[in-house]
């Protein structure tokens, strides 16, 4: 195990948390958008204006859909305004009702998409190594009201699709995957997008490929694809004929133009993510108390998230203290998806004891920290982020001592946490 002994003996005041100037003049974000070829995007935007066709199944939406379907090897891609609406539509189109089993370790949209339709999300614990729903815990949660499972391919790593397929088949449940993080990734060589009854992609600004806002349902089930197409367009079949219940989930042409432009640069984005990930790996591997979530080498990965766990006992520093130190340096590390859906409203009130069955989820959420990557970062930036982590760890006891009085629970979105007045620095 590598130690941090090689770091020169320096005082706490080399860190911005304790008075030094921040290492980065401009904030490094998790989820800074990747931008494709600007000229190509602007050409498409001009063309959209010339055509005067701005939304409603336009030329660029259809092109985007067919490019995504081809990339994934599915028969149908139905583009939508965002992944949350896509999840709502697909679970409804599949007839999910009553209870649906879902991990709590996900962005709250996964649970909200169910709850919005008065389907009860039943939270399942995770495998602490992968952060994915633990298939061995699913069957104990199945009741006569259970109609489906929503698996989440968190961090771009596909979850255990084989076990989930087997459970769904055995209990006659519908199976959907939230693939918001996993465009271009594989499981046992098979492309994400091809599993379950359907999968849902996100093209939100923070995703590998973005369409500003956007999402899609991908499936090879022709009837399902036809149904969701109707549902995302108010149920309209012709000009005056509504044949289905529906809503407005349409993607507009400007989003599709951005999506296509972004998709054209996808390999470049993945390559940048991969090289950033390699630098993180080299620098962080073996640091005491730091575990970097690895990407399986045999699969295609998009390396979109750099996820570490901070074991306070080994690191000598808590996750929140490390986050505090990074924020002060203008590195906006995020503790996704703290505190877990089950501890957010309305679920916290509905299921006040849910945490009793979510031990692994709870402990991962106490240790997790997501670090910036993407095309806005260079490997030099990554090295500088790792310098901060290494420095903080090398002085862990002193950092912890001095941060003891900080406001620990400030939400990251409220800005870097500030030490209270009595957090004065005396050299360690
Ligand atoms: N399922 C899963 C597993 C998901 O992760 C998500 C979304 C969904 C479903 C639902 O997909 P959509 O309905 O959104 O298509 C962000 C995103 O808003 C959310 O889309 C994403 N997951 C989640 C993981 O991250 P926040 O609350 O962290 O967003 P925000 O605004 O703080 O953005 C993150 C960082 O990116 C910020 O520090 C600033 C930077 N940023 C953001 C935007 C929007 C930019 O630099 N430029 C920008 O334009 O949720």
Boltz pocket constraint, residues with backbone or C-beta under 6 A from the ligand:
constraints:
  - pocket:
      binder: B
      contacts: [[A, 29], [A, 30], [A, 31], [A, 32], [A, 33], [A, 81], [A, 82], [A, 83], [A, 84], [A, 85], [A, 106], [A, 107], [A, 109], [A, 110], [A, 152], [A, 178], [A, 180], [A, 181], [A, 201], [A, 202], [A, 203], [A, 204], [A, 205], [A, 206], [A, 214], [A, 215], [A, 332], [A, 413]]
      max_distance: 6.0
